[in-house]
């Protein structure tokens, strides 16, 4: 099943995000290599700078998806003000539909 991990940064934490970005990208690269990561990217503020993250993963259960989110170096660095993990149905333009 697909899950989205929707994360919003704590205000004023761009330095925390940037300091942990290499480890975050390494983590996502490993998830991608394992076939777990479906897509990911930052939310941007009015100034074009990152203010959060959207990560879509395939996992067996909600708890497994939450564990993936908790393992992210950004989460471990306490970057996020909020994290929401939701089951998601890829309806339009899903890769399997091509």
C-alpha positions as CSV (number, residue, x, y, z in Angstrom):
1,X,0.0,0.0,0.0
2,X,1.1,3.6,-0.7
3,X,1.5,6.1,2.1
4,X,2.4,9.8,2.1
5,X,4.5,11.3,4.8
6,X,3.7,15.0,5.0
7,X,6.1,17.0,7.1
8,X,6.2,20.7,7.9
9,X,9.4,22.3,9.2
10,X,9.6,24.2,12.4
11,X,9.8,27.9,11.5
12,X,13.3,29.2,11.3
13,X,14.9,25.8,10.9
14,X,16.4,26.1,7.5
15,X,19.9,25.7,8.9
16,X,18.8,22.3,10.5
17,X,17.4,21.2,7.2
18,X,20.5,22.1,5.2
19,X,22.9,20.6,7.8
20,X,21.0,17.3,7.6
21,X,20.3,17.3,3.9
22,X,23.2,15.0,2.8
23,X,22.1,12.3,5.3
24,X,18.4,12.8,4.3
25,X,19.3,12.3,0.6
26,X,21.4,9.2,1.4
27,X,18.4,7.8,3.4
28,X,16.0,8.4,0.5
29,X,18.5,7.0,-2.0
30,X,18.6,3.8,0.0
31,X,14.8,3.7,0.1
32,X,14.7,4.2,-3.6
33,X,17.2,1.4,-4.3
34,X,15.0,-0.9,-2.2
35,X,11.9,0.0,-4.2
36,X,10.2,1.5,-1.2
37,X,10.4,5.2,-2.2
38,X,7.8,6.3,-4.9
39,X,8.5,10.0,-5.0
40,X,9.7,12.8,-2.7
41,X,10.5,16.5,-2.6
42,X,10.3,19.6,-0.5
43,X,7.4,22.0,0.0
44,X,8.6,25.6,-0.8
45,X,7.7,28.9,0.9
46,X,7.0,32.2,-0.9
47,X,10.8,32.8,-1.0
48,X,11.4,29.5,-2.8
49,X,13.2,27.9,0.2
50,X,12.2,24.5,1.7
51,X,9.6,24.6,4.4
52,X,8.6,20.9,4.6
53,X,8.7,17.6,2.8
54,X,6.4,15.2,1.0
55,X,7.6,11.6,0.8
56,X,5.5,8.7,-0.8
57,X,6.5,5.2,0.2
58,X,5.2,1.7,-0.2
59,X,4.7,-0.1,3.1
60,X,2.8,-3.0,4.4
61,X,1.1,-1.1,7.2
62,X,0.6,2.4,8.6
63,X,3.0,1.6,11.4
64,X,5.7,0.5,8.9
65,X,5.2,3.8,7.0
66,X,5.5,5.8,10.3
67,X,8.7,3.9,11.0
68,X,10.1,4.9,7.6
69,X,9.3,8.5,8.4
70,X,10.8,8.3,11.9
71,X,14.0,6.9,10.4
72,X,14.6,10.0,8.2
73,X,17.6,12.0,9.4
74,X,15.4,15.1,9.2
75,X,13.0,13.6,11.7
76,X,15.9,12.5,13.9
77,X,17.2,16.1,13.9
78,X,13.9,17.3,15.2
79,X,13.3,19.5,12.1
80,X,9.6,19.0,11.8
81,X,6.8,20.9,13.6
82,X,4.3,18.3,12.3
83,X,4.3,14.9,10.6
84,X,1.2,13.3,9.1
85,X,1.3,9.8,7.6
86,X,-1.7,8.9,5.4
87,X,-2.7,6.0,3.1
88,X,-2.8,7.2,-0.4
89,X,-4.3,6.1,-3.7
90,X,-2.3,7.1,-6.8
91,X,-5.3,7.7,-9.2
92,X,-3.9,9.7,-12.1
93,X,-0.6,9.2,-13.9
94,X,0.4,6.3,-11.8
95,X,3.5,4.6,-13.3
96,X,1.6,1.3,-13.4
97,X,-1.0,2.9,-15.6
98,X,1.4,3.8,-18.4
